[in-house]
Amino acid sequence: MTSRPRNRRRNRTPAVWQPGSGAPSGDLPPLEHSSGGRVFVSWRFFSALIVLGMGLVLALFFISDAFYVHSIAVGGLEYMTKEEVFRLTGVANMHIFWIDPEEVREALLQSPSIADARVTITWPPQSLQVVVSERQPALVWVQAGQLYWVDLQGRIMPSRAERPDLIHIVTEDAEIGGGLDANQRIPQGVVNGALQLYELLPDLTHLRYHPVKGLGIRDDAGSNVWFGEGADMPEKLLIYRAIAQDMAARGIQPFEINIVDPDAPYVCLPVTGCL
């Protein structure tokens, strides 16, 4: 008698819920699954990650010392030093984000020694790269015991090296006074005249300069010869040689031969004065 109930329980069919069968409503929300069993994540989560990452990169960009300029790469140097160019840029310890390459270039061009400059901002460690073109001296100007370089346009620059290959112009300090600064210029006629005389007199190493009488020399006979300035030195030199030969033939030693005005040259004698 006891075996029948066991058989009935063993053969019982499991109950399956059918829609509309009146089963109690579920209290738990169903999980959403993709067809492959993967869980979907909201796009807002990825947006938040992107914003967070960008914020970290931006913070690193401003906090990291690597993006602050402590040195620069410089090319094109001939006489100037890297440290001098760096000082002229005015960007020491600045963040590269705040540097305007054009402003840096304008600052460099304030130097009388720089003719042109190219400025580029790159990634660290050399965030700022500068290539300069230095002005070349055409002659050496000596005034109040100081040496200056002068280019073809009369711009004054600091003397940075010995240049025995250039003509030296020594001023009459008693007539001119103190030294020069970068804002001054040598008159173009003086520069042109000096270069002409240097070409016409290859053994010449020094010229004299007087603010009124211009360029001059002391010749082998001891006479002070003044040529003025300008590009007519070949004509003036011919006049001087003719006068010097005439004086030597007559046994006269002039104190001064003045060819500043080639149409009205004159000589000055120690006793009788200027003729």
C-alpha positions in Angstrom: 0.0 0.0 0.0 2.9 2.4 0.5 4.4 2.1 -3.0 1.6 3.8 -4.9 1.9 7.3 -3.4 5.7 7.2 -4.2 4.9 6.4 -7.8 2.5 9.3 -8.1 5.0 11.8 -6.7 7.7 10.5 -9.0 5.6 11.0 -12.1 4.3 14.5 -11.2 4.8 17.0 -14.0 6.6 20.3 -13.1 4.4 23.4 -13.1 5.0 26.0 -15.8 3.7 29.5 -15.6 1.7 30.6 -18.6 0.9 34.3 -19.5 -2.5 35.2 -18.1 -2.5 32.3 -15.7 -2.9 34.6 -12.7 0.6 34.1 -11.4 1.7 36.8 -8.9 3.4 39.8 -10.5 7.2 39.9 -10.2 8.7 42.3 -7.7 12.2 42.3 -9.3 12.9 44.1 -12.6 14.0 41.8 -15.3 17.7 42.0 -16.5 18.3 43.2 -20.0 20.6 41.1 -22.1 21.8 41.3 -25.6 21.2 38.5 -28.0 24.8 37.3 -27.2 24.5 37.5 -23.5 26.5 40.8 -23.1 25.4 43.6 -20.8 24.9 47.1 -22.3 26.6 50.1 -20.6 25.2 53.6 -21.1 27.0 56.0 -23.4 27.0 58.6 -20.6 29.6 56.4 -18.8 32.0 56.6 -21.7 31.4 60.3 -22.0 32.3 60.7 -18.4 35.5 58.7 -18.9 36.5 60.9 -21.9 35.9 64.1 -19.9 37.9 62.8 -17.0 40.8 61.8 -19.2 40.9 65.1 -20.9 40.8 66.9 -17.6 43.8 64.8 -16.4 45.7 65.6 -19.6 45.0 69.3 -19.2 46.0 69.3 -15.6 49.3 67.5 -16.5 49.8 70.0 -19.3 49.7 73.0 -16.9 51.3 71.3 -13.8 54.2 69.5 -15.4 57.5 71.4 -15.4 58.3 70.0 -18.8 56.0 72.5 -20.4 57.7 75.5 -18.9 60.6 77.0 -20.8 63.9 76.9 -19.0 66.2 76.7 -22.1 65.8 76.9 -25.9 67.4 75.5 -29.0 69.2 78.1 -31.0 70.6 77.8 -34.5 72.5 80.2 -36.9 74.8 81.5 -34.2 78.2 83.0 -35.3 79.2 85.5 -32.7 76.3 85.6 -30.2 75.8 83.0 -27.5 72.8 80.8 -26.8 72.4 82.4 -23.3 72.3 85.9 -24.9 69.6 84.9 -27.3 67.6 83.1 -24.6 67.7 86.3 -22.5 66.5 88.4 -25.4 63.4 86.2 -26.0 62.1 87.1 -22.6 60.3 83.7 -22.2 62.3 82.3 -19.2 60.0 80.1 -17.0 57.0 80.8 -19.2 54.5 78.1 -20.1 54.6 77.3 -23.8 50.8 77.8 -24.0 51.3 81.5 -23.3 54.2 82.1 -25.8 53.5 83.9 -29.1 56.2 83.1 -31.6 55.7 86.4 -33.4 56.1 88.4 -30.2 59.3 86.5 -29.5 60.6 87.3 -33.0 59.9 91.0 -32.5 61.8 90.9 -29.2 64.8 89.3 -30.9 64.8 91.9 -33.6 65.2 94.6 -31.1 68.8 93.5 -30.8 71.1 95.4 -33.2 73.1 92.2 -33.7 70.1 90.2 -35.2 69.0 90.8 -38.7 66.2 88.2 -38.8 64.9 85.4 -36.6 62.6 82.4 -37.0 60.7 81.1 -33.9 59.0 77.7 -33.6 57.2 76.1 -30.7 57.5 72.3 -30.4 57.2 69.6 -27.8 59.5 69.3 -24.8 62.3 69.1 -23.9 63.3 72.0 -26.3 59.9 73.6 -26.5 61.2 76.8 -28.2 63.4 76.7 -31.2 65.0 79.8 -32.6 67.1 80.3 -35.7 68.8 83.7 -36.0 70.6 85.6 -38.8 73.3 87.8 -37.3 74.2 91.2 -38.9 77.7 91.2 -40.4 80.1 94.1 -39.6 81.4 96.2 -42.5 83.8 98.2 -40.4 85.0 98.8 -36.8 84.2 102.1 -35.1 86.5 103.3 -32.2 85.2 106.0 -29.9 86.0 106.9 -26.3 88.2 103.8 -26.1 85.3 101.5 -27.0 85.1 99.3 -30.2 81.8 99.0 -32.1 80.8 97.0 -35.2 79.0 98.9 -37.9 77.1 97.2 -40.7 76.6 98.4 -44.3 73.6 100.5 -43.3 75.4 102.2 -40.4 73.8 100.2 -37.6 75.9 100.0 -34.5 76.5 96.7 -32.8 78.7 95.5 -29.9 82.1 94.3 -31.0 82.2 90.6 -30.4 85.6 89.6 -31.8 88.9 90.9 -33.2 88.4 91.8 -36.9 91.8 93.0 -38.3 90.4 92.4 -41.8 88.0 95.3 -41.4 88.9 99.0 -41.7 89.0 100.7 -38.3 87.7 104.3 -37.9 89.1 106.2 -35.0 87.1 109.3 -33.9 88.5 112.5 -32.7 87.3 112.1 -29.1 87.9 115.7 -28.1 85.4 116.7 -30.8 82.8 114.0 -30.4 82.7 113.1 -26.7 81.4 109.9 -25.1 80.5 106.5 -26.5 77.7 105.2 -28.7 74.5 103.3 -28.1 72.4 101.0 -30.2 69.9 103.7 -31.2 72.5 105.7 -33.0 73.7 105.2 -36.6 76.8 106.1 -38.4 75.9 108.4 -41.4 75.6 106.4 -44.6 78.1 108.7 -46.4 80.7 107.9 -43.8 80.3 104.2 -44.2 80.4 104.4 -48.0 83.4 106.7 -48.0 85.3 104.6 -45.6 84.7 101.4 -47.6 85.8 103.2 -50.8 89.0 104.5 -49.3 89.8 101.0 -47.9 89.4 99.6 -51.4 91.5 102.3 -53.0 94.2 102.2 -50.3 94.6 98.4 -49.6 97.4 99.0 -47.1 95.2 101.2 -45.0 94.2 99.8 -41.6 92.8 102.9 -39.8 90.9 106.0 -40.8 90.3 109.1 -38.7 86.9 110.8 -38.3 86.1 114.4 -37.5 82.5 115.5 -37.1 83.1 118.4 -39.5 86.0 117.3 -41.7 84.8 113.7 -42.1 87.2 110.9 -42.9 90.9 111.5 -42.9 94.4 110.0 -42.7 97.8 111.1 -41.7 100.0 110.6 -44.7 103.7 109.5 -44.8 104.8 113.1 -44.9 102.9 113.8 -41.6 100.1 115.9 -43.1 96.5 115.6 -41.9 94.4 114.8 -44.9 90.6 115.2 -44.7 88.3 113.7 -47.4 84.9 114.4 -45.9 82.4 111.7 -46.7 80.4 110.3 -49.6 80.9 108.1 -52.6 83.3 110.4 -54.5 86.5 109.2 -52.8 88.3 108.2 -56.1 88.1 111.9 -57.3 89.2 113.3 -54.0 92.1 110.9 -53.8 93.3 112.0 -57.2 93.1 115.7 -56.1 95.0 114.9 -52.9 97.8 113.1 -54.7 98.2 116.1 -57.1 98.4 118.5 -54.2 100.8 116.4 -52.2 103.2 116.0 -55.2 103.1 119.8 -55.9 103.9 120.5 -52.2 106.7 118.0 -52.1 108.2 119.4 -55.4 108.2 122.9 -53.8 109.6 121.7 -50.6 106.6 122.7 -48.6 105.3 120.5 -45.7 101.6 121.3 -45.2 100.0 120.8 -41.8 96.7 120.0 -43.4 95.3 119.1 -46.8 91.6 119.5 -47.0 89.6 117.9 -49.9 86.2 117.9 -48.2 84.9 120.0 -51.0 86.7 118.8 -54.2 85.8 122.0 -56.0 87.6 124.1 -53.4 90.5 122.2 -51.8 93.0 124.0 -49.6 96.1 123.4 -47.6 97.2 124.7 -44.2 100.8 125.6 -43.4 102.2 125.7 -39.9 103.2 129.4 -40.0 101.3 131.1 -42.8 97.9 129.3 -42.2 95.5 127.9 -44.7 95.8 128.8 -48.4 
